[in-house]
Amino acid sequence: DAAIQPTAGVGVGVSRLDYDVRFQNDEPFTDDSMNVAYFSVFAGFNIELSRSLSFRTAWRMWKTTNHDISLADGGELTTIQEASSLDFGLLYRLGG
């Protein structure tokens, strides 16, 4: 009998963002990198397949704080990065 365990949570952290954006003629638009704060939320579930093996799936969304990207022409662009994902995997517990 597989036990289903719902999971949910929130988090904060630091994300490294690297930009190297070019026009079609290879002229640089921006080549910038920075560390920015982010927050995330997630929800999913684990299904215990055995004492040491579980199947998991989770939806995750993260969003950064406002940050300025330096442009090649000397200007700046303010942006926020946001992403979400749905993943599936197997978890193996060492020493389980």
N, C-alpha and C positions, 0 to 999 in steps of 0.2 A: 504494500500500500504506500504510494508516494505521497509525501506530505508537501502541500503547497504553502509557501511562506510569502505573503505579500511584502514588498519593500517600498519605502518612500523616504525621501530626504531632501535636504538643502545643503548648500556648501558655498564657500567663498575661497578665493585663491588669487594667484597671479598667473597671467598668461603671457607668453612671449609671442608677439606678432611681428612678422617679417613681410614687408611689401617690396616687390620688384615689378612694377607695372610699366609697360611700354606701349607706345602707339604702334600701329601696323608697320611704320617705317623704321622700327626699332629705336626711335627717339625716346628717351626716358620720360615717364610721367612722374614717377616717384620711385625711390629706392630708400626705404626707411625701415627702421625696426624699433621696437619699444616694449617695455613691460607694462602691462595694465592690469588693474584689478577686475575680477569678474565674479559673478554669482551664478549658481546653478541650482536646478531642481531636477529630481528624478523620481520615477515610479516604475515598478515592475514586480516580478515574482521569481522565486526560486522553487524548483521541484526537486526534492531529494530523491535521487535514483538509488543510492546506496549510502552506507555510512560515510564514505569519503568522496562521493561524486554527486554533483547537483547540476541540473540544467537551469540556466537563468536567462531571463529576458528583461530588458529595461528600456524605457524611453528617457532621454536626458535632454535638457535644454540649458544652454548657458548664454550669458550676455555680458559684454564688457561695459566698463564705464566709458564716458565720452573721452576721446583722445584725438589729438591733432596730428595729421600726417604732413610732413614737409614735402612740398612738391618741387620738381626740378626747376621750375621758373621762379622759385623763392616764395611762393604762396603757401598757404596752409589749407587743409581740408579737415573739417571736424567730422568724425564718424563714430559709429557704435557697431561692434561686431555681434552677431547673434547667430546661433546654430542650434540645430536639434538633431537627434539621432535615435534610431531604434536598433538595439543590438541583441544578439543571441549568443550564448556561449555555454561551455562546460566549465565547472569549477571543481578542481581536485584539491582536497584538503590533505596536506602532508601530515603524516602521522595519525591520520583519521581512524 
